[in-house]
Amino acid sequence: MIGFLLFIRLKDLPKPEPVSPFQHLDERKAAIYENLRDLQFEYRLDKLSDADYQASKLELQKELARVLAEIDTIRGGSAPKPAKAAVAPAPAVPAPAPAPQPAFVCSSCNASFDKPLKFCGECGKPMSPETPGAVPGDKPGQSIGETA
């Protein structure tokens, strides 16, 4: 047994896995995303004031942007080139306003959504299969003036 351990050749040992040059950045990115989720959760529970939430969120977003830029420079090989200062920017042309989409409204909390949902994204209660833009409290097929 001891003889076997002493006669292990180096070529028989497995080669170590190469360390990724941006592994620590990916871990940092995941931690920032987790912090943003936790921050939003605590804000929804009213543990943070609006000002504190906005300031903390802005700082995390700035840090995330720095990490993502560094990941891009490592993967791409070079940093994105800044635009030339001599070139005047094109005048901003306002995009045509999209046609208003019908809103699906929760009958419990009056939250509106772009698409039909089974459960409300705000209060979590089941959404009734009402028509888009229906007034909360109205029942489908109920005419004006009728009471339930």
N, C-alpha and C positions, 0 to 999 in steps of 0.2 A: 504494500500500500504506500509506504513512504517513498519507495523507489519510483513508483508511478508519478507521484507529485513532484519529484525532483527532476524528472526527465520530460516535462511538458515543453514542447517546442513553441517558440513565439509565433511561428506561422500557423499553429493549430488554434491559437487563441482567437476569438472573434474580434473583429475590428470595432473600435468604438464608433458610435453613430456621430456623424458630424453635427456640430452645434449650429443651429440656424442663426444667421446674423441679425434677424429681427424677431426672435422668439420673445425676448424681453419686451419688445414693443407690442407684440400681439397680446401678451399677458396684461400689459398696462392698458391697452385698448379695451379688453374685456372687463377690467376693473373699473374703468371710467363708465362704461355702459351700465354696469351693475350699480355704480354710485348714482347715475342719473335716474335709474328705475327706483332706487331707494328714496331719492330726493323727491320724486314725483309722488310716491306712495305716502311719504310723511306730509307732504303739502296737502294731499287730498284728505288726510286725517286731521287737518288744521293744526299740525304741530309746528308749522312754519308760517311766518307772515308772508305777504305777497312780495315785499321788498327783499326779504332774506332768500326766498325761493328764487326770485329772478336773478339776484346777485350770484348765488351759488350755482345756479344753472348756467349762467353766462361764463363763469370761471371754468366749470367742467367742460363746456363746449369749446372754449378756447384751448384748453389742454388737449382735448380730443383732436382738434384740428392740427395742433402741433405734432401729435403722435402720428396721425394719418399722413401728414406731409413727410415726416421722416421715414415712414414705411414706404411711401411712394418713391422717395429719393433712393432708398436702398434697393428696392425692387427694380426701379427704372434705370438706375445708374447715374442719373443726374437730376438736379432740381429743375422744376419748370422755369422757363425763361420769362422774366417779366416783360410786359409789353413796352414798346418803345415810347418814350415820352413825347417825341416829335409828332407822332401820329395822333390826330384829333379823333376822339371817340365818335362813333356814329351817333346821330341824334336818336334819342329813344322814341320809338314809335309805339304808342299804346296798342297792345294786342286787343283784338275785338273781344268784347265781353262774351263769355260762353252763355249759351241759353240756360236760363235757370232750371235746375234739375228739381223734380218734385221731391219734397222733403217728407220723410216718413217720421211721424211724430209719436212719441211715447205717451200713452194716455195717463201714466202715473206722474211723470216728472216734466212733461212737455219738452223733452230733448228731441231735436230733429236730426235725422240721419239721411245720407244720400241714397242708401239702398235698404231694402227690407231686411230686418233682423228678427230672429226668434226671440232674443232677449235684449233688453235695453242696455246699451253700453255705459250708461251713467248710473242708473239705479239697480239694474240687474233683474227687473221684473219682466215677465213675459210680455212681448209686444203682440197686440192683436193684429190679425191680418186685415188692417184697415186700408182704405185707398190712400194713395199718396196725398199729403197735404190735408188730411182729414182733421177736423177740429177735435181736440181731446174731449172725450165725454160723449161725442156723437157715436151712435151705433150704425153699422152699415145697414142700409135699407130703411132707415128711419127718416120719415119725411119731416119737414120743418113744422113745428107746432105740436108734434106727437110727443108724448112722454112715455118713458119706459115703465 
